[in-house]
């Protein structure tokens, strides 16, 4: 009986710790093994280690230490880039449950870029950068990122800067 209970608790723990983000997980599942597609996952401790040893300023180091994980999917094959559009395919799926707020959208000729963010109180817990058109890429960032710290790194001269959240 103890073995069965232990097995049930272990199974519940594994299922509850699995990460699933609509759109993001689907894109990685669908395209990660295709020829001409590169996927990279970088855990936060590697980013933190690089921040400690790299030639970065203090505020850049703080920003890098606030990141827990980065996943990147890039379509490098020109033929495949012509056949798919990650932005059209996954933008509605990413924001299906309205968990993400659209932070920025850029549309230029045959290129669409949208940056989504998920907020928890006064920090960004997840960001998704979705690129579609002539180039296709998806970048997923998880952590506890202070929007002001991000604004300082982007150095946009507009008084509202890149992120203008109302708290």
C-alpha positions as CSV (number, residue, x, y, z in Angstrom):
1,X,0.0,0.0,0.0
2,X,2.9,2.4,0.8
3,X,4.4,1.7,-2.5
4,X,1.2,2.5,-4.4
5,X,0.8,5.8,-2.4
6,X,4.4,6.7,-3.0
7,X,4.0,6.0,-6.8
8,X,0.8,8.2,-6.9
9,X,2.5,11.1,-5.2
10,X,5.5,10.9,-7.5
11,X,3.3,10.8,-10.5
12,X,1.2,13.8,-9.3
13,X,4.5,15.7,-8.7
14,X,5.8,14.9,-12.2
15,X,2.6,16.0,-13.9
16,X,2.3,19.1,-11.9
17,X,5.8,20.1,-12.6
18,X,5.6,19.7,-16.3
19,X,5.5,22.9,-18.2
20,X,2.9,23.5,-20.9
21,X,2.4,26.8,-22.6
22,X,-0.3,26.8,-25.3
23,X,1.3,27.7,-28.6
24,X,4.8,27.7,-27.3
25,X,4.9,24.0,-26.4
26,X,3.0,23.2,-29.6
27,X,5.5,25.0,-31.8
28,X,8.4,23.3,-30.2
29,X,6.7,19.9,-30.4
30,X,5.7,20.4,-34.1
31,X,9.0,21.8,-35.4
32,X,11.9,20.8,-33.2
33,X,12.9,17.7,-35.2
34,X,12.4,19.1,-38.7
35,X,15.4,19.6,-40.9
36,X,16.4,23.2,-41.1
37,X,15.0,24.1,-37.6
38,X,17.3,24.8,-34.7
39,X,16.1,24.6,-31.1
40,X,18.0,25.6,-28.0
41,X,17.1,25.4,-24.3
42,X,19.3,27.3,-21.9
43,X,18.6,26.8,-18.1
44,X,18.9,29.9,-15.9
45,X,21.9,28.7,-14.0
46,X,23.9,28.7,-17.3
47,X,22.7,32.2,-18.0
48,X,23.7,33.3,-14.5
49,X,27.1,31.6,-14.8
50,X,27.7,33.4,-18.1
51,X,26.6,36.7,-16.5
52,X,29.2,36.3,-13.8
53,X,32.1,35.6,-16.1
54,X,31.1,37.7,-19.1
55,X,32.0,41.4,-19.6
56,X,28.6,42.8,-18.6
57,X,27.6,45.8,-16.6
58,X,25.9,45.5,-13.2
59,X,22.4,46.2,-14.4
60,X,22.8,43.8,-17.3
61,X,24.0,41.1,-14.9
62,X,20.9,41.7,-12.7
63,X,18.7,41.3,-15.7
64,X,20.4,38.0,-16.7
65,X,20.2,36.7,-13.1
66,X,16.4,37.3,-13.2
67,X,16.0,34.8,-16.1
68,X,15.2,31.2,-15.2
69,X,15.0,29.6,-18.7
70,X,15.3,30.5,-22.4
71,X,14.0,28.4,-25.2
72,X,14.7,29.3,-28.8
73,X,13.3,27.9,-32.0
74,X,14.7,29.3,-35.3
75,X,13.8,28.2,-38.8
76,X,17.0,28.4,-40.8
77,X,16.0,26.6,-44.0
78,X,14.9,29.1,-46.7
79,X,12.5,26.5,-48.3
80,X,10.8,25.8,-45.0
81,X,10.7,29.6,-44.2
82,X,8.7,30.1,-47.4
83,X,6.2,27.4,-46.5
84,X,5.4,28.3,-42.9
85,X,4.6,31.4,-40.9
86,X,5.0,30.8,-37.1
87,X,3.3,34.1,-36.3
88,X,0.1,33.2,-38.2
89,X,0.1,29.7,-36.9
90,X,0.7,30.3,-33.2
91,X,-0.2,33.9,-32.2
92,X,-3.8,33.1,-31.5
93,X,-2.8,29.8,-29.7
94,X,-0.3,31.7,-27.4
95,X,-2.9,34.1,-26.3
96,X,-5.9,31.7,-26.3
97,X,-6.5,32.0,-22.6
98,X,-5.7,35.7,-22.4
99,X,-2.8,34.8,-20.0
100,X,-0.4,36.9,-22.0
101,X,-0.6,40.6,-22.7
102,X,0.6,41.9,-26.0
103,X,3.5,44.2,-25.2
104,X,4.6,45.2,-28.7
105,X,3.7,44.4,-32.3
106,X,5.7,45.3,-35.4
107,X,4.4,44.6,-38.9
108,X,6.7,45.5,-41.8
109,X,6.1,44.1,-45.3
110,X,6.2,40.4,-45.0
111,X,7.5,40.3,-41.4
112,X,5.4,40.2,-38.2
113,X,6.9,40.4,-34.7
114,X,4.9,40.3,-31.5
115,X,6.2,40.3,-28.0
116,X,3.8,38.8,-25.3
117,X,4.3,39.0,-21.6
118,X,2.7,37.3,-18.6
119,X,2.7,39.4,-15.4
120,X,2.6,38.4,-11.8
121,X,2.1,41.5,-9.6
122,X,5.0,43.8,-10.7
123,X,7.3,41.4,-12.6
124,X,7.2,39.7,-16.0
125,X,7.2,36.0,-15.3
126,X,7.1,34.9,-19.0
127,X,7.9,36.5,-22.3
128,X,7.3,35.1,-25.8
129,X,8.8,36.8,-28.9
130,X,7.1,35.4,-32.0
131,X,8.5,36.2,-35.5
132,X,6.8,35.1,-38.7
133,X,7.1,35.9,-42.4
134,X,10.3,35.9,-44.3
135,X,12.1,34.7,-41.1
136,X,10.5,32.5,-38.5
137,X,11.5,32.3,-34.8
138,X,10.0,31.8,-31.4
139,X,11.8,32.8,-28.2
140,X,10.4,31.9,-24.8
141,X,11.9,33.5,-21.6
142,X,10.8,32.6,-18.1
143,X,11.9,34.3,-14.9
144,X,11.1,37.3,-12.7
145,X,12.0,40.2,-14.9
146,X,11.4,43.8,-13.6
147,X,9.9,45.8,-16.5
148,X,12.0,48.9,-15.5
149,X,15.2,46.9,-15.7
150,X,14.1,45.8,-19.2
151,X,13.3,49.4,-20.1
152,X,16.8,50.5,-19.0
153,X,18.5,47.9,-21.2
154,X,16.4,48.8,-24.3
155,X,17.2,52.5,-24.1
156,X,14.2,53.8,-26.0
157,X,14.1,57.6,-25.9
158,X,10.3,57.7,-25.7
159,X,9.1,58.8,-22.2
160,X,6.8,55.7,-22.2
161,X,9.7,53.5,-23.1
162,X,9.1,49.9,-24.3
163,X,6.9,48.7,-21.4
164,X,4.5,51.0,-19.7
165,X,2.6,49.0,-17.1
166,X,0.2,50.5,-14.8
167,X,0.5,49.1,-11.2
